[in-house]
Amino acid sequence: MQNAKTNSTGWVKFKGNPVLGSTELGTCFDVHVHRIETGFRMYFSWRPQCSLAFVESSDGINWNEPQIILGPNPESGWEDNLNRNCVVIRNGIHHMWYTGQARGFSRIGYAESSDGVNYRRVSCEPVMIPEFPWEKESVMNPFVKWDEKRGIYRMWYAAGETYEPNALGYAESRDGIRWQKSPLNPILVHGDDFWDRNRVGGCEVVECCDGSWLMFYIGYEDIDTARICAARSPDGVTRWQRLKTNPLISPDPGSWDAAACYKPSPWYDPSKKRWMIWYNGRNGNAEYVGLAIHEGYELE
């Protein structure tokens, strides 16, 4: 693999970035990557199609042609555009939560599939809507994990303004449809340092080998300038502490991600002892997907 120069936090952007997206494909953003038997499956938001799609790869770099898995439904009143999804495979069923956007607001919907390709909406109504002042007009960017010990789905989500959310919340559900939001919400808000002083958004959460939880999230310096950051919690909900090495991944002037680095999707490779993060970068109006790598498990 050809790598670019390592930054001060140990992350190396792939020299051939972006790995997905082009003037022909158009904007591809807010990815969610799964490890599969043949390599990787990447779910992403395909803006020109207003749809959710996926691609597959044996190495996480070279991806096949996109396939749409769920398209917009303007008749619903809240799904003119679909984006920002995640998938949990459980008992042979692919459970997908996604963001529907229309009329200046965002809602979270739910769909299921037996093959991971053909999804059906479980309900014509969203499974989560904004209800509290901090959520403003939008909930979006659901990231869900199944907790086998407790027998529940755990969701981390973003909420606030529709263009870019402001804070992160947490909710739990027995069936993936009826969600109970945490009374501790929001669980993560903007910080004091320049890299996330404006707002925080779209995250994914990883349970670590010591039982703690590591959250990779978007930190916003301002509405247009974003970086990839991380924080740690003992339980995935409370006492989040930002890593001392933040920001992990930042825009490179004059590059494809010169304006912003958004929505990380991390995976740790135990065989090669390294982290891989796929993220979407923006330069002007062009927004594509890139890859960054960190050798070793420890991030600070």
C-alpha positions as CSV (number, residue, x, y, z in Angstrom):
1,M,0.0,0.0,0.0
2,Q,1.3,3.4,-0.9
3,N,1.0,5.8,2.0
4,A,1.4,9.6,2.3
5,K,3.3,11.3,5.0
6,T,2.4,10.4,8.6
7,N,0.9,13.2,10.6
8,S,1.8,14.0,14.2
9,T,-0.9,11.7,15.6
10,G,0.4,8.7,13.7
11,W,-2.4,8.6,11.1
12,V,-1.4,8.1,7.5
13,K,-3.7,9.1,4.6
14,F,-3.7,6.7,1.7
15,K,-1.7,8.3,-1.1
16,G,-4.3,7.2,-3.7
17,N,-7.2,9.0,-2.0
18,P,-10.0,9.3,-2.6
19,V,-10.9,5.6,-2.8
20,L,-14.6,6.2,-3.7
21,G,-16.3,9.0,-5.5
22,S,-15.5,11.0,-8.7
23,T,-17.0,13.5,-11.0
24,E,-18.8,10.7,-12.6
25,L,-20.2,9.1,-9.4
26,G,-20.8,12.5,-7.7
27,T,-20.8,13.1,-4.0
28,C,-20.3,10.0,-1.8
29,F,-20.4,10.6,1.9
30,D,-21.1,9.4,5.5
31,V,-19.8,5.9,5.1
32,H,-20.4,2.9,7.3
33,V,-18.0,0.0,6.8
34,H,-18.5,-3.7,7.6
35,R,-15.9,-6.5,7.6
36,I,-17.2,-9.4,5.5
37,E,-15.7,-12.8,4.5
38,T,-14.4,-11.5,1.2
39,G,-13.1,-8.2,2.6
40,F,-15.3,-5.1,3.2
41,R,-18.7,-3.8,2.5
42,M,-19.1,0.0,2.6
43,Y,-22.6,1.6,2.9
44,F,-22.7,5.2,1.8
45,S,-24.9,8.1,1.0
46,W,-25.1,8.8,-2.8
47,R,-26.2,12.4,-3.1
48,P,-27.0,12.5,-6.9
49,Q,-29.3,9.6,-6.4
50,C,-30.8,10.8,-3.1
51,S,-30.3,7.2,-2.1
52,L,-28.4,4.7,0.1
53,A,-26.0,2.4,-1.7
54,F,-23.1,0.0,-1.0
55,V,-19.9,-1.2,-2.6
56,E,-17.6,-4.1,-1.8
57,S,-13.8,-4.5,-1.7
58,S,-11.2,-7.2,-0.9
59,D,-8.7,-4.7,0.4
60,G,-10.6,-1.6,1.5
61,I,-9.1,0.5,-1.3
62,N,-10.5,-0.8,-4.6
63,W,-14.3,-0.9,-4.6
64,N,-16.7,-2.3,-7.1
65,E,-19.7,-0.5,-8.7
66,P,-22.3,1.0,-6.4
67,Q,-25.6,-0.7,-5.9
68,I,-28.6,1.2,-4.5
69,I,-30.3,-0.5,-1.5
70,L,-33.0,2.0,-0.7
71,G,-34.2,5.0,-2.6
72,P,-36.2,8.1,-1.6
73,N,-39.9,8.1,-0.9
74,P,-41.2,11.7,-1.4
75,E,-44.8,10.6,-0.7
76,S,-43.8,10.0,3.0
77,G,-43.2,13.7,3.6
78,W,-39.9,13.0,5.3
79,E,-37.8,11.0,2.9
80,D,-37.1,13.2,-0.1
81,N,-33.4,12.4,0.4
82,L,-31.9,9.4,2.1
83,N,-28.5,9.3,3.7
84,R,-26.4,8.6,6.8
85,N,-27.2,4.9,7.5
86,C,-25.9,2.0,9.5
87,V,-26.5,-1.8,9.4
88,V,-26.6,-4.5,12.1
89,I,-26.7,-8.1,11.0
90,R,-28.5,-10.2,13.6
91,N,-30.2,-13.6,13.3
92,G,-29.7,-13.6,9.5
93,I,-31.5,-10.2,9.1
94,H,-29.9,-7.0,8.0
95,H,-31.3,-4.2,10.2
96,M,-30.8,-0.7,8.8
97,W,-31.3,2.6,10.4
98,Y,-31.0,5.7,8.1
99,T,-31.7,9.4,7.9
100,G,-34.6,10.8,5.9
101,Q,-34.5,14.5,5.0
102,A,-37.2,16.8,3.7
103,R,-38.5,20.3,4.2
104,G,-35.5,21.4,6.2
105,F,-35.6,18.6,8.8
106,S,-34.2,15.1,9.4
107,R,-35.7,12.0,10.9
108,I,-34.4,8.4,11.5
109,G,-36.1,5.5,9.7
110,Y,-35.7,1.7,9.8
111,A,-35.7,-1.0,7.2
112,E,-34.9,-4.7,7.0
113,S,-33.4,-7.1,4.5
114,S,-32.9,-10.8,4.3
115,D,-30.0,-10.6,1.8
116,G,-28.5,-7.2,2.5
117,V,-29.5,-5.9,-0.9
118,N,-33.2,-5.6,-1.1
119,Y,-34.5,-3.6,1.9
120,R,-38.1,-2.9,2.9
121,R,-39.3,-0.1,5.1
122,V,-40.8,-1.6,8.3
123,S,-43.0,1.5,8.8
124,C,-44.0,4.6,6.8
125,E,-43.2,6.6,9.9
126,P,-39.8,7.4,11.3
127,V,-38.7,5.5,14.4
128,M,-37.0,8.6,15.9
129,I,-37.9,12.3,15.7
130,P,-36.6,15.4,17.5
131,E,-38.4,15.9,20.8
132,F,-36.1,18.0,23.0
133,P,-34.8,21.5,22.7
134,W,-31.2,20.4,22.2
135,E,-32.3,18.2,19.2
136,K,-33.8,21.3,17.5
137,E,-35.3,20.3,14.1
138,S,-33.3,17.1,13.3
139,V,-32.1,13.7,14.4
140,M,-29.7,11.9,12.1
141,N,-26.5,9.8,11.7
142,P,-27.7,6.8,13.7
143,F,-25.0,4.3,14.7
144,V,-26.4,1.1,16.3
145,K,-24.8,-1.8,18.0
146,W,-26.5,-5.0,19.4
147,D,-25.7,-5.6,23.1
148,E,-26.0,-9.4,23.4
149,K,-25.7,-9.4,27.2
150,R,-28.5,-7.0,27.8
151,G,-30.6,-8.0,24.8
152,I,-30.9,-4.4,23.5
153,Y,-30.0,-2.2,20.6
154,R,-27.8,0.8,21.5
155,M,-27.9,3.9,19.3
156,W,-25.6,6.9,19.2
157,Y,-27.0,9.7,17.1
158,A,-26.5,13.3,16.1
159,A,-29.1,16.0,16.5
160,G,-29.6,19.8,16.0
161,E,-29.5,21.8,12.8
162,T,-30.2,20.0,9.6
163,Y,-27.2,21.2,7.5
164,E,-24.7,20.0,10.2
165,P,-25.9,18.7,13.6
166,N,-24.8,20.2,16.9
167,A,-24.4,17.4,19.5
168,L,-24.6,13.7,20.1
169,G,-27.2,11.7,22.0
170,Y,-27.8,8.1,23.0
171,A,-30.9,5.8,23.0
172,E,-31.8,2.1,23.6
173,S,-34.4,-0.2,22.1
174,R,-35.5,-3.8,22.5
175,D,-36.9,-4.1,18.9
176,G,-35.0,-1.4,17.0
177,I,-38.3,0.5,16.5
178,R,-39.3,1.9,19.8
179,W,-36.4,3.9,21.3
180,Q,-35.9,5.3,24.8
181,K,-33.6,8.3,24.8
182,S,-31.2,8.7,27.6
183,P,-32.1,11.3,30.3
184,L,-28.4,12.3,30.2
185,N,-28.6,13.6,26.6
186,P,-26.8,15.2,25.0
187,I,-23.8,12.9,25.9
188,L,-21.2,14.9,23.9
189,V,-21.3,18.6,23.0
190,H,-18.7,21.0,21.6
191,G,-15.4,21.4,23.4
192,D,-13.1,24.3,24.3
193,D,-10.3,23.6,21.7
194,F,-10.4,25.0,18.2
195,W,-11.0,21.6,16.5
196,D,-14.5,21.0,18.0
197,R,-15.4,24.4,19.6
198,N,-18.4,24.9,17.2
199,R,-20.2,21.6,17.3
200,V,-19.8,17.8,17.1
201,G,-21.5,15.3,14.8
202,G,-21.7,11.9,13.1
203,C,-19.9,9.2,15.2
204,E,-19.1,5.5,15.4
205,V,-18.3,3.8,18.7
206,V,-16.0,0.8,19.3
207,E,-15.8,-1.3,22.4
208,C,-12.1,-1.7,23.4
209,C,-10.3,-4.7,24.8
210,D,-10.2,-3.1,28.3
211,G,-14.0,-2.7,28.4
212,S,-13.9,1.1,27.7
213,W,-15.6,2.6,24.7
214,L,-13.9,4.7,22.0
215,M,-16.0,7.2,20.0
216,F,-14.7,8.5,16.7
217,Y,-16.7,11.7,15.8
218,I,-16.7,14.8,13.7
219,G,-15.4,17.9,15.4
220,Y,-16.3,21.3,13.8
221,E,-14.1,24.3,14.1
222,D,-16.9,26.2,12.3
223,I,-19.8,25.2,10.1
224,D,-17.5,24.6,7.1
225,T,-14.3,23.3,8.7
226,A,-14.3,19.8,10.2
227,R,-11.8,17.2,11.6
228,I,-12.0,13.6,12.8
229,C,-11.6,13.4,16.6
230,A,-12.0,10.7,19.3
231,A,-13.1,10.4,22.9
232,R,-13.2,7.6,25.5
233,S,-15.9,6.5,28.0
234,P,-16.0,3.7,30.6
235,D,-19.6,2.8,29.5
236,G,-20.2,4.3,26.1
237,V,-22.6,6.9,27.6
238,T,-21.0,9.0,30.4
239,R,-17.7,10.6,31.4
240,W,-16.4,11.1,27.8
241,Q,-12.7,12.2,27.8
242,R,-11.3,13.6,24.5
243,L,-8.1,12.0,23.4
244,K,-4.9,14.1,23.9
245,T,-4.0,13.4,20.3
246,N,-7.0,15.2,18.9
247,P,-7.6,16.0,16.2
248,L,-6.7,12.7,14.6
249,I,-7.3,13.5,11.0
250,S,-7.4,17.1,9.5
251,P,-7.8,18.7,6.1
252,D,-4.7,19.0,3.9
253,P,-4.5,22.3,2.1
254,G,-4.7,22.0,-1.7
255,S,-5.9,18.4,-1.4
256,W,-9.2,16.6,-2.1
257,D,-10.1,17.0,1.6
258,A,-8.8,20.6,1.9
259,A,-12.0,22.0,3.5
260,A,-13.2,19.2,5.9
261,C,-12.8,15.6,7.0
262,Y,-16.2,14.1,8.0
263,K,-17.9,11.0,9.4
264,P,-15.3,8.4,10.3
265,S,-15.9,4.7,10.1
266,P,-13.2,2.8,12.0
267,W,-12.0,-0.8,12.0
268,Y,-9.2,-2.4,13.9
269,D,-7.3,-5.2,12.1
270,P,-5.9,-7.5,14.8
271,S,-3.8,-9.5,12.3
272,K,-1.9,-6.4,11.1
273,K,-2.3,-4.5,14.4
274,R,-3.5,-1.3,12.8
275,W,-6.6,0.9,12.6
276,M,-8.2,1.7,9.3
277,I,-10.6,4.7,9.1
278,W,-12.7,5.5,6.1
279,Y,-14.1,9.1,6.0
280,N,-15.5,11.6,3.6
281,G,-13.4,14.7,2.7
282,R,-14.5,17.9,1.0
283,N,-12.8,20.4,-1.2
284,G,-15.3,23.0,-2.4
285,N,-18.5,21.2,-3.4
286,A,-16.7,17.9,-4.2
287,E,-17.1,15.3,-1.5
288,Y,-15.6,11.9,-1.7
289,V,-14.4,9.0,0.5
290,G,-10.8,8.4,1.6
291,L,-8.8,6.1,3.9
292,A,-6.4,6.7,6.7
293,I,-4.3,4.1,8.7
294,H,-2.8,4.1,12.1
295,E,-0.2,1.4,13.0
296,G,-0.7,0.0,16.5
297,Y,-3.7,-0.2,18.8
298,E,-3.0,2.7,21.1
299,L,-4.0,6.1,19.8
300,E,-2.4,8.3,22.5
